[in-house]
Amino acid sequence: HFFFNTLNTIGAMVHDDPENADRMITRLSDLLRRALDAPASDQVTVREEIAFVQEYLEIMLVRFADRANVSVEVDDDAAEALLPPFVVQPLVENAFKYGIQPRTTPGAVSISVTAVADELEVQVEDDGPGRPGGDRRLGASRGGRSAVRLVGPVAGRRADSRCCCARF
């Protein structure tokens, strides 16, 4: 649905803000090219995954203009670790969908990747209202945190593909 939302946004902007519409078309093209040109591998480096997410963020930051503040932090020890491709972008997309989109005031999204012992942890957090009907016991009504934890060697070696995903 991200692709269609982006095309709808471009359609709405093309007459009123052609410069940003053109920018979004270019960014969407870059993102799709990266996705289609990606090697058919079941693992990519954190550096490669975050580069893909950065292209996605460029589109979202045009779309949400002054409504989103985004920070990305990747530990040096985690940059060459391996993880399944396209695992971070859906978490970031949810942070925008449930944390930024419903707001009228600016919000924040933070992305962090850390390596501790034999675990690689990817966290995406937002300070928005959370999902409608979310489980209040888990704090979903006051923003959200999504996490993926990969267990296994992280120093540029293959990680165990087992992961757990949670929306808190």
C-alpha positions in Angstrom: 0.0 0.0 0.0 3.0 2.3 0.4 3.5 2.4 -3.4 -0.1 3.5 -4.0 -0.1 6.0 -1.2 3.0 7.5 -2.7 1.5 7.7 -6.2 -1.6 9.3 -4.8 0.5 11.9 -2.9 2.5 12.6 -6.1 -0.8 13.0 -8.0 -2.1 15.5 -5.4 1.2 17.5 -5.5 1.9 17.5 -9.2 0.0 20.8 -9.9 0.5 22.6 -6.6 4.0 21.6 -5.8 5.7 20.2 -8.9 9.2 20.4 -7.5 8.4 18.1 -4.6 6.3 15.9 -6.8 9.3 15.5 -9.1 11.5 14.8 -6.1 9.1 12.1 -4.9 9.0 10.5 -8.4 12.8 10.4 -8.4 13.0 8.9 -4.9 10.4 6.3 -5.6 12.2 5.3 -8.8 15.5 5.0 -6.8 13.7 2.9 -4.1 12.1 0.6 -6.7 15.4 0.2 -8.6 17.2 -0.8 -5.4 14.5 -3.3 -4.5 14.5 -4.8 -8.0 18.3 -4.8 -8.4 18.9 -6.4 -5.0 20.6 -9.7 -5.3 18.4 -12.7 -4.6 20.0 -13.2 -1.2 18.4 -14.1 2.1 20.8 -11.8 4.0 22.0 -8.2 3.5 24.3 -6.1 5.7 22.7 -3.6 8.1 24.5 -0.9 6.1 22.6 -2.0 2.9 19.3 -2.3 4.7 19.6 1.1 6.3 20.5 2.6 2.9 17.2 1.2 1.5 15.3 2.6 4.5 16.9 6.0 4.0 15.5 6.1 0.5 12.1 5.2 1.9 12.5 7.9 4.5 13.2 10.5 1.8 9.8 9.8 0.3 8.1 9.9 3.6 9.7 13.1 4.7 8.5 14.8 1.5 5.0 13.4 2.1 4.9 14.4 5.7 6.9 17.6 5.3 7.3 19.3 8.7 5.3 16.6 10.6 8.1 14.1 11.2 11.5 14.2 12.9 13.5 11.1 12.2 16.7 9.8 13.7 18.7 6.8 12.6 21.5 5.4 14.7 23.6 2.3 13.8 26.3 1.0 16.1 29.6 0.6 14.3 29.7 -3.0 15.5 26.3 -3.6 13.8 26.9 -2.1 10.4 28.3 -5.2 8.7 26.0 -7.6 10.5 23.7 -9.6 8.3 19.9 -9.7 8.5 17.0 -10.7 6.2 16.4 -8.0 3.5 13.4 -5.7 3.8 12.9 -6.4 7.5 13.2 -2.8 8.7 11.1 -0.9 6.2 7.8 -2.3 7.2 8.5 -1.4 10.8 9.3 2.2 9.8 6.2 2.2 7.6 4.1 1.3 10.6 5.7 4.0 12.7 4.6 6.5 10.1 1.1 5.0 9.7 0.3 4.8 13.4 2.7 7.4 14.9 2.9 10.3 12.4 -0.1 10.1 10.0 -2.8 10.5 12.6 -1.2 13.6 14.1 -1.6 17.2 13.3 1.5 18.2 15.3 5.1 17.0 14.6 6.1 13.6 15.8 9.3 11.6 16.1 10.5 8.3 14.7 13.7 6.8 15.8 15.5 3.8 14.3 18.4 2.1 16.1 20.5 -0.9 15.3 22.7 -2.4 18.0 24.8 -5.5 18.4 25.3 -7.0 21.8 27.1 -10.3 22.2 25.5 -12.6 19.6 22.3 -10.5 19.1 21.4 -7.9 16.6 18.6 -5.7 17.7 16.7 -3.4 15.4 14.3 -1.0 17.1 11.8 1.4 15.5 10.0 3.8 17.9 7.5 6.5 17.4 5.8 8.9 19.9 2.4 8.9 18.2 -1.0 7.7 19.4 -0.5 4.0 18.3 -2.9 1.7 16.6 -6.6 2.2 17.0 -7.9 -0.4 19.4 -4.3 -1.3 20.4 -3.6 -3.2 23.6 -3.3 -0.4 26.2 -1.5 -2.8 28.6 1.4 -2.9 26.1 1.4 0.9 25.7 0.2 0.9 22.1 -2.1 3.8 22.9 0.9 6.1 23.7 3.1 5.5 20.7 4.8 2.3 19.6 8.0 0.4 19.5 8.7 -2.3 17.1 11.7 -4.6 17.5 13.4 -7.4 15.6 16.0 -9.4 17.4 18.2 -11.7 15.4 20.2 -14.3 17.3 23.6 -15.5 16.1 27.0 -14.1 15.1 26.7 -10.5 14.0 30.2 -9.4 12.9 29.6 -9.7 9.2 28.7 -13.4 9.5 25.4 -15.0 8.8 22.8 -14.5 11.5 20.3 -17.2 12.5 17.1 -16.3 10.5 15.0 -16.9 13.6 13.6 -13.5 14.7 10.9 -12.3 16.9 8.8 -9.2 16.0 6.6 -7.3 18.4 4.7 -4.1 18.5 4.7 -2.7 22.0 
